[in-house]
Amino acid sequence: MPQSIEVSEKAIPVELRAIPSRRAVVSKALQQASQRTTFVLLYLGIILIFLIPYAWMFFSALKTQAEIFKYIYPLSLNTFIPVSPTLQNFWDIFLKLDFGRAMANSLFVATSSVVLALVINSLIAYILARVQFPGRELVFVLVLSSMLIPFDAIIVPLYLVVKNLGMQNTYQALIVPWIASPFGIFLLRQFFMQIPRDLEDAAVIDGCSHFGVYWNVMLPNVRPALVSFALVQFLWSWDSFFWPLVIMQDKSKQVVQVAIAAFSTDVNIFWGWIFAGCAAATLPILILFVILQNYYVKGVIMSGLKG
């Protein structure tokens, strides 16, 4: 009869004790695979939640008015995929309703707003972050507190100010009120405060003024924050509806959101035109985000590193 040989743990070399058994390795691999599958399914679910409404909107723009709601219930593939795809809705809004003019107006207003906001807010943020003067923290608190004021509370005085300045029905009325941004000042100030003081001191020793330090040292080092703020500012300006509706009565200067709302009247709602307008209006935002997404994500993450 063969006899089993018992080996004490002390008899096993230390190097061999650290090697996990095959059973433990398989169990760990199965656990990691299960976690990975769970995360993948979770991510797919989140992607579908955001993607399905956009897909429905885009494909509905390729349908006729009658087909849009014909297959909505019960839910089927034809709910999303058009049976007879057509570009008639896009032809109608761009060739008959001058929707391209509204998109050009929004592009001009958003671009102008972004450029001016970057210059003004970065200068304010730099002063609040790097220039010492009495009451600096109080000024920053007052700037931040202005973020808590709802837009509904200031729209009447803002309208009166813009009207008295003679800017009603002008592009300036759509741009000037939104140049100063408390969010932009806060975001850029956080980045300016993270830049080592040694870089600023070296630039001052080399003869740089405050503006020279701001332009040559600070701005190149806060590029992710500038891109993040530019994207957010562009999105806010592009999506603005209520203020342009109030201040702009000249149809030739209407922005894209007001133009889309005009496709719904008291008599009829032209769903095909609305979906086509929405699909066209999302393209500039998507293109910008795809191109600048790395800067945007980096800027958002780094803005919370230091308070």
C-alpha positions as CSV (number, residue, x, y, z in Angstrom):
1,M,0.0,0.0,0.0
2,P,1.5,3.4,-1.0
3,Q,1.6,5.8,1.9
4,S,0.8,9.4,1.5
5,I,3.6,11.7,2.3
6,E,2.8,14.8,4.4
7,V,4.9,17.8,3.7
8,S,4.9,20.5,6.3
9,E,4.6,24.1,5.2
10,K,8.0,24.9,6.6
11,A,9.5,22.4,4.3
12,I,8.2,24.3,1.2
13,P,10.7,26.9,-0.1
14,V,9.6,30.6,0.4
15,E,9.6,31.2,-3.4
16,L,7.1,28.3,-3.9
17,R,4.8,29.5,-1.1
18,A,4.2,32.8,-3.0
19,I,3.0,31.0,-6.2
20,P,-0.8,30.8,-6.1
21,S,-2.5,27.5,-6.7
22,R,-4.2,26.8,-10.1
23,R,-7.6,26.8,-8.5
24,A,-7.0,30.3,-7.0
25,V,-5.7,31.6,-10.4
26,V,-8.8,30.3,-12.2
27,S,-11.1,31.7,-9.6
28,K,-9.5,35.2,-9.8
29,A,-9.6,35.1,-13.6
30,L,-13.4,34.2,-13.6
31,Q,-14.0,37.0,-11.1
32,Q,-12.1,39.6,-13.3
33,A,-14.0,38.4,-16.4
34,S,-17.3,38.7,-14.5
35,Q,-16.5,42.3,-13.4
36,R,-15.3,43.2,-16.9
37,T,-18.6,41.8,-18.4
38,T,-20.7,43.7,-15.9
39,F,-18.9,47.0,-16.7
40,V,-19.2,46.4,-20.4
41,L,-22.9,45.8,-20.1
42,L,-23.3,48.9,-17.9
43,Y,-21.4,51.0,-20.4
44,L,-23.5,49.7,-23.3
45,G,-26.7,50.4,-21.4
46,I,-25.6,54.0,-20.7
47,I,-24.6,54.5,-24.4
48,L,-27.9,53.2,-25.6
49,I,-29.8,55.5,-23.2
50,F,-28.1,58.5,-24.8
51,L,-27.9,57.1,-28.3
52,I,-31.4,55.9,-28.9
53,P,-33.2,59.3,-28.7
54,Y,-30.6,60.8,-31.1
55,A,-30.9,57.9,-33.5
56,W,-34.7,58.2,-33.5
57,M,-34.4,62.0,-34.1
58,F,-31.9,61.6,-36.9
59,F,-33.8,58.8,-38.7
60,S,-37.1,60.5,-38.2
61,A,-35.6,63.4,-40.2
62,L,-35.4,61.0,-43.1
63,K,-39.1,60.1,-43.0
64,T,-42.2,61.8,-44.3
65,Q,-44.6,63.5,-41.9
66,A,-47.1,60.6,-42.1
67,E,-44.4,57.9,-41.5
68,I,-42.8,59.4,-38.4
69,F,-45.5,58.2,-36.0
70,K,-47.0,55.4,-38.1
71,Y,-44.7,52.7,-36.7
72,I,-44.1,54.1,-33.2
73,Y,-46.3,51.4,-31.5
74,P,-45.6,48.6,-31.2
75,L,-41.9,49.2,-31.1
76,S,-40.1,47.6,-34.1
77,L,-37.2,48.2,-36.4
78,N,-39.3,50.5,-38.5
79,T,-39.8,52.8,-35.5
80,F,-36.2,53.9,-36.1
81,I,-35.3,52.8,-39.7
82,P,-37.3,54.7,-42.4
83,V,-39.2,52.5,-44.9
84,S,-38.8,55.1,-47.7
85,P,-35.9,57.3,-46.7
86,T,-36.0,60.8,-48.1
87,L,-34.0,64.1,-47.8
88,Q,-37.1,66.2,-48.5
89,N,-37.2,67.6,-45.0
90,F,-33.6,68.9,-45.3
91,W,-34.3,70.3,-48.7
92,D,-37.4,72.1,-47.4
93,I,-35.7,73.8,-44.4
94,F,-32.5,74.7,-46.2
95,L,-33.9,75.7,-49.6
96,K,-37.4,77.0,-48.8
97,L,-37.2,78.2,-45.2
98,D,-33.6,79.6,-45.2
99,F,-32.6,77.5,-42.2
100,G,-28.9,77.9,-43.3
101,R,-29.1,81.6,-42.5
102,A,-30.2,80.8,-38.9
103,M,-27.3,78.3,-38.5
104,A,-24.9,80.9,-39.9
105,N,-26.2,83.4,-37.4
106,S,-25.8,81.0,-34.5
107,L,-22.3,80.1,-35.7
108,F,-21.3,83.8,-35.8
109,V,-22.9,84.6,-32.4
110,A,-21.4,81.5,-30.7
111,T,-17.9,82.0,-32.2
112,S,-17.8,85.7,-31.3
113,S,-19.0,85.0,-27.8
114,V,-16.3,82.3,-27.3
115,V,-13.5,84.5,-28.5
116,L,-14.5,87.5,-26.4
117,A,-15.3,85.4,-23.4
118,L,-11.9,83.7,-23.5
119,V,-10.0,87.0,-23.6
120,I,-12.1,88.8,-20.9
121,N,-12.6,85.9,-18.5
122,S,-9.0,84.6,-18.7
123,L,-7.7,88.1,-17.8
124,I,-10.1,88.4,-14.9
125,A,-9.2,84.9,-13.7
126,Y,-5.4,85.6,-14.0
127,I,-5.8,88.8,-11.9
128,L,-7.8,87.0,-9.2
129,A,-5.4,84.1,-9.1
130,R,-1.9,85.7,-9.3
131,V,-2.1,89.4,-8.6
132,Q,-2.2,90.5,-4.9
133,F,-4.6,93.4,-4.1
134,P,-6.8,94.2,-1.1
135,G,-10.2,92.5,-1.3
136,R,-9.2,90.0,-3.9
137,E,-11.0,87.1,-2.2
138,L,-14.1,89.2,-1.6
139,V,-14.3,90.0,-5.3
140,F,-13.9,86.4,-6.2
141,V,-16.7,85.4,-3.8
142,L,-19.0,88.1,-5.3
143,V,-18.2,86.7,-8.8
144,L,-19.0,83.2,-7.7
145,S,-22.2,84.3,-5.9
146,S,-23.5,85.8,-9.2
147,M,-23.8,82.2,-10.5
148,L,-26.6,81.6,-8.0
149,I,-28.8,84.3,-9.5
150,P,-31.4,82.7,-11.8
151,F,-31.7,84.1,-15.3
152,D,-35.4,84.7,-14.9
153,A,-34.6,87.2,-12.2
154,I,-32.4,89.4,-14.4
155,I,-34.1,89.1,-17.8
156,V,-36.3,92.2,-17.3
157,P,-33.5,94.6,-16.2
158,L,-31.1,93.1,-18.8
159,Y,-33.7,93.7,-21.5
160,L,-34.1,97.3,-20.4
161,V,-30.4,97.9,-20.3
162,V,-29.8,96.4,-23.8
163,K,-32.8,98.3,-25.2
164,N,-31.6,101.6,-23.7
165,L,-28.2,101.0,-25.2
166,G,-29.8,100.7,-28.6
167,M,-28.7,97.1,-29.2
168,Q,-32.1,95.5,-29.6
169,N,-32.4,93.5,-32.8
170,T,-28.6,93.5,-33.3
171,Y,-26.0,90.8,-33.0
172,Q,-24.4,92.7,-30.1
173,A,-27.5,92.0,-28.0
174,L,-26.9,88.3,-28.5
175,I,-23.2,88.4,-27.7
176,V,-22.3,91.2,-25.2
177,P,-24.5,90.0,-22.2
178,W,-22.8,86.6,-22.2
179,I,-19.2,87.5,-22.4
180,A,-18.5,87.7,-18.7
181,S,-18.9,84.2,-17.3
182,P,-18.5,83.4,-13.5
183,F,-18.1,79.7,-14.5
184,G,-15.2,80.6,-16.8
185,I,-13.5,82.8,-14.3
186,F,-13.8,80.1,-11.7
187,L,-12.5,77.3,-14.0
188,L,-9.5,79.3,-15.3
189,R,-8.6,80.7,-11.9
190,Q,-8.3,77.1,-10.6
191,F,-5.8,76.3,-13.4
192,F,-3.8,79.5,-13.0
193,M,-3.4,78.8,-9.3
194,Q,-1.9,75.4,-10.1
195,I,1.0,76.8,-12.1
196,P,4.2,76.9,-10.0
197,R,5.2,80.4,-8.8
198,D,8.8,79.8,-10.0
199,L,7.7,80.0,-13.6
200,E,6.2,83.4,-13.0
201,D,9.2,84.6,-11.0
202,A,11.6,83.6,-13.7
203,A,9.5,85.5,-16.3
204,V,9.5,88.6,-14.1
205,I,13.3,88.4,-13.7
206,D,13.6,88.2,-17.5
207,G,11.7,91.5,-17.7
208,C,8.1,90.3,-18.3
209,S,5.3,92.6,-17.2
210,H,2.0,91.2,-15.7
211,F,0.6,91.0,-19.2
212,G,3.7,89.3,-20.5
213,V,3.5,86.7,-17.8
214,Y,-0.2,86.2,-18.6
215,W,0.4,85.9,-22.3
216,N,3.7,84.0,-22.5
217,V,3.6,81.8,-19.4
218,M,0.1,81.4,-18.1
219,L,-2.0,80.9,-21.2
220,P,0.2,78.1,-22.8
221,N,0.0,76.2,-19.6
222,V,-3.8,76.3,-19.2
223,R,-4.7,75.2,-22.7
224,P,-7.0,72.3,-21.6
225,A,-9.0,74.7,-19.4
226,L,-9.3,77.2,-22.3
227,V,-10.6,74.5,-24.6
228,S,-13.0,73.2,-21.9
229,F,-14.4,76.7,-21.3
230,A,-14.6,77.4,-25.0
231,L,-16.6,74.3,-25.6
232,V,-19.0,75.0,-22.7
233,Q,-19.4,78.6,-23.8
234,F,-20.0,77.6,-27.4
235,L,-22.6,75.1,-26.3
236,W,-24.4,77.6,-24.1
237,S,-24.5,80.2,-26.9
238,W,-25.6,77.6,-29.5
239,D,-28.4,76.3,-27.4
240,S,-29.7,79.6,-26.2
241,F,-33.4,80.1,-26.9
242,F,-35.2,82.3,-24.5
243,W,-33.0,85.4,-24.7
244,P,-32.8,85.5,-28.5
245,L,-36.6,85.0,-28.6
246,V,-37.0,88.0,-26.4
247,I,-34.4,90.4,-27.8
248,M,-34.4,89.6,-31.5
249,Q,-37.5,90.4,-33.6
250,D,-35.6,90.6,-36.9
251,K,-36.2,87.2,-38.6
252,S,-33.0,87.6,-40.7
253,K,-30.9,87.5,-37.5
254,Q,-32.8,84.6,-35.8
255,V,-30.6,81.9,-34.3
256,V,-31.1,78.2,-34.9
257,Q,-33.1,77.3,-31.8
258,V,-35.7,80.0,-32.5
259,A,-35.9,79.0,-36.1
260,I,-36.6,75.4,-35.1
261,A,-39.3,76.5,-32.7
262,A,-40.9,78.4,-35.6
263,F,-41.6,75.1,-37.3
264,S,-44.4,74.6,-34.7
265,T,-47.4,76.8,-35.3
266,D,-50.9,77.1,-33.8
267,V,-52.3,75.2,-36.7
268,N,-49.8,72.5,-37.4
269,I,-46.5,71.0,-36.1
270,F,-44.1,70.1,-38.9
271,W,-42.3,67.2,-37.2
272,G,-40.2,66.3,-40.2
273,W,-38.8,69.9,-40.4
274,I,-38.3,69.9,-36.6
275,F,-36.3,66.6,-36.7
276,A,-34.3,67.8,-39.7
277,G,-33.5,71.1,-38.0
278,C,-32.5,69.4,-34.8
279,A,-30.3,66.8,-36.6
280,A,-28.6,69.6,-38.5
281,A,-28.2,71.8,-35.4
282,T,-26.4,69.0,-33.4
283,L,-23.7,68.5,-36.1
284,P,-21.4,71.5,-35.2
285,I,-21.5,70.5,-31.5
286,L,-20.7,66.9,-32.3
287,I,-17.8,67.8,-34.6
288,L,-16.3,70.2,-32.1
289,F,-16.6,67.7,-29.3
290,V,-15.0,64.8,-31.3
291,I,-12.1,67.1,-32.3
292,L,-11.5,68.6,-28.8
293,Q,-12.7,65.8,-26.5
294,N,-9.2,65.0,-25.1
295,Y,-8.7,68.6,-24.1
296,Y,-12.2,68.8,-22.7
297,V,-11.9,65.7,-20.5
298,K,-8.5,66.7,-19.3
299,G,-9.7,70.2,-18.4
300,V,-12.7,69.0,-16.5
301,I,-10.6,66.5,-14.5
302,M,-7.8,68.8,-13.7
303,S,-10.1,71.7,-12.6
304,G,-11.0,69.7,-9.4
305,L,-7.5,68.9,-8.3
306,K,-6.9,72.0,-6.2
307,G,-9.3,74.5,-4.7
